[in-house]
Amino acid sequence: MGTVSKLTGVLATSISKVSGVVITSFAKIAGQLVSLFTNTNAVAKSITVTDAQSIRLHDTNAMGVEWDQSDDFSISFWVKPGWNSTHSSSTYLFFMNDIGGGVHDNTIRMWYKRSNNRLNVDWRSSSTAKTSQFWLFHSQAAAYVDSYNAAGLGASYWSSANRGNVGDDDYTMITITKGTGTSSAFTNLDLYWNGTTCGNGFYSSGNNTGTPSMGNNDRQIALGSSTYGTYNLSGNAAETKFDGLTMWDKRLTAADVAELYNSGTPIDATTHSASSDLKGYWEFEANGNATVGGEAFVISGNSNIEVR
């Protein structure tokens, strides 16, 4: 059922799953059993567009994610796709830009396009100052073999029917880590599927148009859609679920990502060895409140907290 370990004189019992519910850890301290962390719920993104169906926040307290093109940072979350094999468009997984801004206003975004099985990342300050990268999952050609092996999707595309390599409850942990360089060259940007690197992206030096010049403005963030206009590109068929969003003020190492992945069982990110660099953390257990960072996500309409 679990493992028992002795840590500096304190008996800690780790129980990973009870009756289908993830319960990460209990500790016995001074003879009392205390629950340290549970992970039973996630936030589900409605496939209906508009801000009335969104998962979004406005950061006005400068929590430390007002990154520019020269900052190192990492973004990680667990996701369970709801889109099916007929989906031919794109689904934004993560989107951040200036409050009230458009697609080019200090934007950092990640989206999956099912029609070509690519996960895309870019950041930009205008249409002529941007850099982008993508990873493709269904080909074993030299440029893609690492992402093919990491995802485990085989020749089929990522969908609710083919989730590939997953952790608990069929969730995948997706992580991007960026260095201090301004481009999306593979030396400056990594994508991890669960705890495994997806290797070099398609563009060895990034796909660059000019150089982004991003300001340190307050940002808005959305999961499962863009943050502007009609909060579009939300998938199809069924809701996509998100859990355990973390944002870090450093480029996480491969060991850091493996620790966060924890062999497929989500951990309390505040206990991570790099937690001093954790700027935002949302567990989505009962609401959109932040465990770290202060700002809460507004979860609207048919988007809601559900059992994982």
Buried (B, 14 or more C-beta within 10 A) or exposed (E): EEEEEEEEEEEBBBBBBEEEBBBBBBBEEEEEEEEBBBBBBBBBBBBBBBBEBBBBBBBEEEBBBBBBBBBBBBBBBBBBBBBBBEBEBBBBBBBBBBBEBEBBBBBBBBBBBBEBBBBBBBBBBBEEBBBBBBBBBBEEEEBBEBBBBBBBBEEEBBBBEBBBBBBBBEBBBBBBBBBEBBBBBBEBBBBBBBBBBBBBBBBEEBBBEEBBBBEEBBBBBBBBBBBBEEBEBBBBBBBBBBBBBBBBBBBBEEEBBBBBBBEBBBBBBEEBEBBEBBBBBBBBBEBBBBBBBEBEBBBBEEBBBEEB
